[in-house]
Amino acid sequence: MTTNNNRHHIHHHEHLDEAEIYKRKNLSVAQRRKKLAKILFRVLCVIAVAITCLVIYVYTH
């Protein structure tokens, strides 16, 4: 007894026109830029905290 699951199969190789490809590429670039901005913000916060701690340490010892 087999079930037919192919009815709901999503075709991953859609035929896209140039406008759709351009739109998807721009969306992925925007998402990548947002992710990079979040990572960069966190890294810069860690560096700022480290510098602040170092300055406090230097001036108290």
N, CA, C and O atoms as CSV, one atom per row, in Angstrom:
chain,resi,resn,atom,element,x,y,z
A,1,MET,N,N,0.830,-1.167,0.000
A,1,MET,CA,C,0.000,0.000,0.000
A,1,MET,C,C,0.882,1.240,0.000
A,1,MET,O,O,1.543,1.529,0.997
A,2,THR,N,N,0.898,1.955,-1.077
A,2,THR,CA,C,1.722,3.152,-1.170
A,2,THR,C,C,0.832,4.380,-1.260
A,2,THR,O,O,-0.263,4.341,-1.820
A,3,THR,N,N,1.326,5.458,-0.699
A,3,THR,CA,C,0.575,6.714,-0.782
A,3,THR,C,C,1.244,7.610,-1.807
A,3,THR,O,O,2.453,7.527,-2.024
A,4,ASN,N,N,0.479,8.436,-2.413
A,4,ASN,CA,C,0.985,9.330,-3.446
A,4,ASN,C,C,1.311,10.685,-2.818
A,4,ASN,O,O,0.436,11.545,-2.707
A,5,ASN,N,N,2.565,10.878,-2.407
A,5,ASN,CA,C,2.992,12.144,-1.818
A,5,ASN,C,C,3.498,13.121,-2.863
A,5,ASN,O,O,3.891,14.236,-2.520
A,6,ASN,N,N,3.497,12.735,-4.113
A,6,ASN,CA,C,4.015,13.608,-5.158
A,6,ASN,C,C,3.070,14.754,-5.494
A,6,ASN,O,O,3.464,15.702,-6.174
A,7,ARG,N,N,1.839,14.676,-5.030
A,7,ARG,CA,C,0.889,15.758,-5.309
A,7,ARG,C,C,1.338,17.062,-4.670
A,7,ARG,O,O,1.101,18.139,-5.218
A,8,HIS,N,N,1.986,16.972,-3.514
A,8,HIS,CA,C,2.379,18.162,-2.770
A,8,HIS,C,C,3.866,18.461,-2.917
A,8,HIS,O,O,4.441,19.213,-2.130
A,9,HIS,N,N,4.471,17.871,-3.919
A,9,HIS,CA,C,5.903,18.068,-4.146
A,9,HIS,C,C,6.139,19.480,-4.664
A,9,HIS,O,O,5.499,19.918,-5.620
A,10,ILE,N,N,7.063,20.185,-4.023
A,10,ILE,CA,C,7.413,21.535,-4.463
A,10,ILE,C,C,8.592,21.428,-5.414
A,10,ILE,O,O,9.612,20.819,-5.090
A,11,HIS,N,N,8.451,22.003,-6.553
A,11,HIS,CA,C,9.499,21.967,-7.559
A,11,HIS,C,C,10.545,23.022,-7.210
A,11,HIS,O,O,10.262,24.219,-7.257
A,12,HIS,N,N,11.757,22.578,-6.860
A,12,HIS,CA,C,12.798,23.497,-6.400
A,12,HIS,C,C,13.493,24.221,-7.547
A,12,HIS,O,O,14.149,25.237,-7.321
A,13,HIS,N,N,13.368,23.736,-8.724
A,13,HIS,CA,C,14.012,24.375,-9.871
A,13,HIS,C,C,12.955,25.109,-10.683
A,13,HIS,O,O,12.591,24.707,-11.788
A,14,GLU,N,N,12.475,26.207,-10.092
A,14,GLU,CA,C,11.445,26.980,-10.772
A,14,GLU,C,C,12.065,27.713,-11.953
A,14,GLU,O,O,13.262,28.000,-11.972
A,15,HIS,N,N,11.237,28.002,-12.916
A,15,HIS,CA,C,11.688,28.789,-14.054
A,15,HIS,C,C,11.432,30.251,-13.717
A,15,HIS,O,O,10.286,30.698,-13.673
A,16,LEU,N,N,12.520,30.996,-13.477
A,16,LEU,CA,C,12.409,32.376,-13.045
A,16,LEU,C,C,12.819,33.315,-14.173
A,16,LEU,O,O,13.758,33.045,-14.921
A,17,ASP,N,N,12.094,34.420,-14.273
A,17,ASP,CA,C,12.512,35.419,-15.245
A,17,ASP,C,C,13.583,36.306,-14.608
A,17,ASP,O,O,13.854,36.196,-13.412
A,18,GLU,N,N,14.181,37.168,-15.396
A,18,GLU,CA,C,15.299,37.977,-14.915
A,18,GLU,C,C,14.890,38.901,-13.776
A,18,GLU,O,O,15.677,39.127,-12.857
A,19,ALA,N,N,13.680,39.438,-13.818
A,19,ALA,CA,C,13.219,40.338,-12.763
A,19,ALA,C,C,13.103,39.597,-11.430
A,19,ALA,O,O,13.451,40.143,-10.383
A,20,GLU,N,N,12.619,38.368,-11.468
A,20,GLU,CA,C,12.469,37.581,-10.245
A,20,GLU,C,C,13.848,37.214,-9.675
A,20,GLU,O,O,14.049,37.257,-8.462
A,21,ILE,N,N,14.777,36.859,-10.537
A,21,ILE,CA,C,16.136,36.545,-10.096
A,21,ILE,C,C,16.769,37.779,-9.461
A,21,ILE,O,O,17.399,37.678,-8.408
A,22,TYR,N,N,16.606,38.946,-10.093
A,22,TYR,CA,C,17.160,40.200,-9.564
A,22,TYR,C,C,16.554,40.519,-8.204
A,22,TYR,O,O,17.264,40.926,-7.285
A,23,LYS,N,N,15.243,40.333,-8.075
A,23,LYS,CA,C,14.565,40.616,-6.807
A,23,LYS,C,C,15.060,39.687,-5.696
A,23,LYS,O,O,15.339,40.137,-4.584
A,24,ARG,N,N,15.166,38.401,-5.997
A,24,ARG,CA,C,15.634,37.442,-4.987
A,24,ARG,C,C,17.079,37.713,-4.585
A,24,ARG,O,O,17.438,37.593,-3.414
A,25,LYS,N,N,17.903,38.079,-5.559
A,25,LYS,CA,C,19.303,38.379,-5.258
A,25,LYS,C,C,19.385,39.597,-4.334
A,25,LYS,O,O,20.152,39.590,-3.372
A,26,ASN,N,N,18.603,40.640,-4.617
A,26,ASN,CA,C,18.611,41.831,-3.777
A,26,ASN,C,C,18.086,41.541,-2.382
A,26,ASN,O,O,18.596,42.093,-1.406
A,27,LEU,N,N,17.077,40.685,-2.267
A,27,LEU,CA,C,16.565,40.319,-0.950
A,27,LEU,C,C,17.616,39.557,-0.157
A,27,LEU,O,O,17.784,39.799,1.038
A,28,SER,N,N,18.320,38.643,-0.805
A,28,SER,CA,C,19.337,37.876,-0.086
A,28,SER,C,C,20.504,38.775,0.315
A,28,SER,O,O,21.094,38.579,1.378
A,29,VAL,N,N,20.844,39.751,-0.514
A,29,VAL,CA,C,21.901,40.698,-0.166
A,29,VAL,C,C,21.470,41.524,1.041
A,29,VAL,O,O,22.274,41.758,1.944
A,30,ALA,N,N,20.231,41.962,1.071
A,30,ALA,CA,C,19.727,42.756,2.195
A,30,ALA,C,C,19.729,41.936,3.481
A,30,ALA,O,O,20.088,42.447,4.541
A,31,GLN,N,N,19.332,40.672,3.394
A,31,GLN,CA,C,19.330,39.812,4.579
A,31,GLN,C,C,20.749,39.568,5.070
A,31,GLN,O,O,21.006,39.570,6.274
A,32,ARG,N,N,21.661,39.360,4.144
A,32,ARG,CA,C,23.062,39.141,4.514
A,32,ARG,C,C,23.640,40.400,5.160
A,32,ARG,O,O,24.406,40.308,6.120
A,33,ARG,N,N,23.276,41.581,4.638
A,33,ARG,CA,C,23.764,42.838,5.201
A,33,ARG,C,C,23.236,43.045,6.620
A,33,ARG,O,O,23.970,43.515,7.489
A,34,LYS,N,N,21.969,42.700,6.862
A,34,LYS,CA,C,21.397,42.818,8.204
A,34,LYS,C,C,22.112,41.899,9.183
A,34,LYS,O,O,22.426,42.300,10.304
A,35,LYS,N,N,22.369,40.666,8.758
A,35,LYS,CA,C,23.052,39.702,9.617
A,35,LYS,C,C,24.470,40.177,9.928
A,35,LYS,O,O,24.923,40.077,11.069
A,36,LEU,N,N,25.171,40.694,8.918
A,36,LEU,CA,C,26.518,41.207,9.120
A,36,LEU,C,C,26.501,42.407,10.062
A,36,LEU,O,O,27.395,42.549,10.897
A,37,ALA,N,N,25.504,43.265,9.940
A,37,ALA,CA,C,25.406,44.436,10.812
A,37,ALA,C,C,25.219,44.012,12.270
A,37,ALA,O,O,25.811,44.608,13.170
A,38,LYS,N,N,24.404,42.992,12.503
A,38,LYS,CA,C,24.198,42.507,13.874
A,38,LYS,C,C,25.487,41.939,14.448
A,38,LYS,O,O,25.830,42.216,15.597
A,39,ILE,N,N,26.203,41.144,13.656
A,39,ILE,CA,C,27.452,40.541,14.117
A,39,ILE,C,C,28.487,41.628,14.389
A,39,ILE,O,O,29.165,41.595,15.416
A,40,LEU,N,N,28.611,42.591,13.478
A,40,LEU,CA,C,29.575,43.670,13.649
A,40,LEU,C,C,29.254,44.499,14.887
A,40,LEU,O,O,30.164,44.890,15.619
A,41,PHE,N,N,27.971,44.773,15.132
A,41,PHE,CA,C,27.567,45.526,16.317
A,41,PHE,C,C,27.993,44.791,17.591
A,41,PHE,O,O,28.530,45.403,18.514
A,42,ARG,N,N,27.756,43.493,17.636
A,42,ARG,CA,C,28.134,42.717,18.820
A,42,ARG,C,C,29.645,42.699,19.025
A,42,ARG,O,O,30.123,42.834,20.151
A,43,VAL,N,N,30.394,42.533,17.939
A,43,VAL,CA,C,31.851,42.521,18.045
A,43,VAL,C,C,32.355,43.871,18.547
A,43,VAL,O,O,33.228,43.924,19.413
A,44,LEU,N,N,31.813,44.954,18.010
A,44,LEU,CA,C,32.249,46.281,18.440
A,44,LEU,C,C,31.860,46.552,19.888
A,44,LEU,O,O,32.596,47.235,20.602
A,45,CYS,N,N,30.722,46.035,20.336
A,45,CYS,CA,C,30.335,46.183,21.746
A,45,CYS,C,C,31.319,45.455,22.654
A,45,CYS,O,O,31.711,45.982,23.695
A,46,VAL,N,N,31.714,44.259,22.268
A,46,VAL,CA,C,32.683,43.491,23.063
A,46,VAL,C,C,34.008,44.238,23.117
A,46,VAL,O,O,34.626,44.313,24.179
A,47,ILE,N,N,34.454,44.789,22.003
A,47,ILE,CA,C,35.707,45.540,21.974
A,47,ILE,C,C,35.598,46.780,22.860
A,47,ILE,O,O,36.534,47.102,23.592
A,48,ALA,N,N,34.461,47.479,22.799
A,48,ALA,CA,C,34.270,48.677,23.623
A,48,ALA,C,C,34.302,48.330,25.111
A,48,ALA,O,O,34.905,49.054,25.903
A,49,VAL,N,N,33.663,47.236,25.490
A,49,VAL,CA,C,33.674,46.814,26.895
A,49,VAL,C,C,35.090,46.432,27.315
A,49,VAL,O,O,35.515,46.773,28.419
A,50,ALA,N,N,35.819,45.738,26.463
A,50,ALA,CA,C,37.194,45.348,26.774
A,50,ALA,C,C,38.080,46.573,26.957
A,50,ALA,O,O,38.883,46.615,27.889
A,51,ILE,N,N,37.951,47.570,26.085
A,51,ILE,CA,C,38.750,48.793,26.206
A,51,ILE,C,C,38.377,49.537,27.488
A,51,ILE,O,O,39.255,50.034,28.193
A,52,THR,N,N,37.089,49.616,27.791
A,52,THR,CA,C,36.646,50.285,29.014
A,52,THR,C,C,37.218,49.597,30.242
A,52,THR,O,O,37.711,50.264,31.152
A,53,CYS,N,N,37.159,48.286,30.280
A,53,CYS,CA,C,37.721,47.540,31.415
A,53,CYS,C,C,39.223,47.759,31.519
A,53,CYS,O,O,39.754,47.905,32.620
A,54,LEU,N,N,39.915,47.783,30.380
A,54,LEU,CA,C,41.356,47.998,30.377
A,54,LEU,C,C,41.693,49.396,30.906
A,54,LEU,O,O,42.623,49.549,31.698
A,55,VAL,N,N,40.952,50.401,30.477
A,55,VAL,CA,C,41.191,51.777,30.950
A,55,VAL,C,C,40.943,51.856,32.457
A,55,VAL,O,O,41.738,52.455,33.181
A,56,ILE,N,N,39.863,51.267,32.928
A,56,ILE,CA,C,39.583,51.286,34.370
A,56,ILE,C,C,40.698,50.577,35.133
A,56,ILE,O,O,41.127,51.055,36.184
A,57,TYR,N,N,41.165,49.458,34.625
A,57,TYR,CA,C,42.239,48.710,35.275
A,57,TYR,C,C,43.524,49.553,35.338
A,57,TYR,O,O,44.182,49.612,36.376
A,58,VAL,N,N,43.874,50.205,34.215
A,58,VAL,CA,C,45.112,50.990,34.144
A,58,VAL,C,C,45.044,52.156,35.125
A,58,VAL,O,O,46.034,52.432,35.803
A,59,TYR,N,N,43.926,52.838,35.222
A,59,TYR,CA,C,43.827,54.011,36.081
A,59,TYR,C,C,43.659,53.660,37.567
A,59,TYR,O,O,43.866,54.524,38.420
A,60,THR,N,N,43.296,52.436,37.891
A,60,THR,CA,C,43.137,52.074,39.287
A,60,THR,C,C,44.358,51.352,39.842
A,60,THR,O,O,44.444,51.140,41.051
A,61,HIS,N,N,45.287,50.976,39.004
A,61,HIS,CA,C,46.476,50.269,39.496
A,61,HIS,C,C,47.721,51.058,39.208
A,61,HIS,O,O,48.821,50.622,39.548
